[in-house]
Amino acid sequence: MGAFEPPLYVSRRSGASLCQEYRIYGDRIELQAWALFHTIVIPANEILEVEVRPPVVFADLFRRSGSWNFLALKIDLADICRHVAVRRKSGFIKCIRFTPDHPEDFVRGCKSIMLAVGNGKTA
């Protein structure tokens, strides 16, 4: 993909996202993280799982049998809002949680780029 390609989806800035912007491109997602002074880039082929999760992240740990929820980077108000959880193949922290304006639309977009790059696991 080109350096100046338009995003497929852009999440509007909101209070829940701490005025950060989250974008989906044809081959990656970009998560603007003001607190980290960095934009997190996750290539589509690095995404293992993406899903909408309910608020209260700590309580969510006990509802799920999987242990991947334990250590997660939350880059906005994901603790108290419906949010998206992305689990990736590599990186120090494998799970990243954030709050786009429409979590279901963001997840659909992520799953579509995962399929487009041949990353068949979209659960």
Buried (B, 14 or more C-beta within 10 A) or exposed (E): EEEEEEBBBBBEBBEBBBEBBBBBBBEBBBBBBBEEEEBBEBBBBBBBBBBBBEBEBEEBEEEEEEEEBEEBBBBBBBBEBBBBBBBBEEEEEBBBBBBBBBBEBBBBBBBBBBEEBEBEEBE
